[in-house]
Amino acid sequence: MPDLDPDTDGPLRERIRVIDDDEVHGWAARFGVTPEDVRAAVKVVGDRAVDVQEYLHSHHASNGSDH
């Protein structure tokens, strides 16, 4: 996944480590959602960033969220 860059301490990362609060906050900022949204999405679709991004995009678009 070449366009995802959540984490400043290493190369492009494809998986979201929900045990790392700073990383979750980074992903949340990247996706334009809350950290809680990121954690909830990981529970549903797993930790692959592309899957989380697609889920959040479709979930927030379908429920009219401003995230």
C-alpha positions as CSV (number, residue, x, y, z in Angstrom):
1,M,0.0,0.0,0.0
2,P,2.2,2.8,-1.3
3,D,0.1,5.8,-0.2
4,L,-0.3,5.0,3.5
5,D,2.3,6.5,5.9
6,P,1.0,6.4,9.4
7,D,4.1,6.1,11.4
8,T,7.1,8.3,11.6
9,D,9.6,5.8,13.0
10,G,9.9,3.4,10.1
11,P,9.1,2.6,6.5
12,L,5.6,2.7,5.1
13,R,3.4,0.5,7.3
14,E,0.6,-1.6,6.1
15,R,-0.8,-2.8,9.4
16,I,-2.2,-0.8,12.3
17,R,-0.9,-1.6,15.8
18,V,-3.8,-0.8,18.0
19,I,-1.7,-1.4,21.1
20,D,0.3,1.7,20.2
21,D,-1.7,4.8,21.1
22,D,0.5,7.2,19.1
23,E,0.2,5.1,16.0
24,V,-3.6,4.9,16.4
25,H,-3.7,8.6,16.7
26,G,-1.6,8.9,13.6
27,W,-3.9,6.7,11.6
28,A,-6.9,8.5,12.9
29,A,-5.5,11.8,11.7
30,R,-4.6,10.2,8.4
31,F,-8.1,8.9,7.9
32,G,-9.9,11.9,9.3
33,V,-11.6,9.9,12.1
34,T,-11.3,9.4,15.8
35,P,-8.9,6.9,17.4
36,E,-11.9,5.1,18.7
37,D,-13.2,4.8,15.1
38,V,-9.8,3.3,14.0
39,R,-9.9,0.7,16.9
40,A,-13.6,-0.2,16.1
41,A,-12.7,-0.6,12.4
42,V,-9.8,-2.9,13.2
43,K,-12.1,-5.1,15.3
44,V,-14.4,-5.5,12.3
45,V,-12.0,-5.8,9.4
46,G,-8.6,-6.6,10.9
47,D,-5.4,-4.6,11.1
48,R,-4.6,-4.1,7.4
49,A,-4.6,-0.4,6.8
50,V,-6.1,-0.6,3.4
51,D,-9.0,-2.6,4.8
52,V,-9.5,-0.2,7.6
53,Q,-9.4,2.8,5.3
54,E,-12.0,1.2,3.0
55,Y,-14.2,0.3,5.9
56,L,-14.1,3.8,7.4
57,H,-14.7,5.4,4.1
58,S,-17.8,3.3,3.4
59,H,-19.0,3.3,7.0
60,H,-18.8,7.1,7.4
61,A,-20.1,7.8,3.9
62,S,-23.2,5.6,4.5
63,N,-24.1,7.0,7.9
64,G,-23.6,10.7,7.1
65,S,-20.8,11.2,9.6
66,D,-18.7,14.4,9.3
67,H,-15.5,12.5,10.0
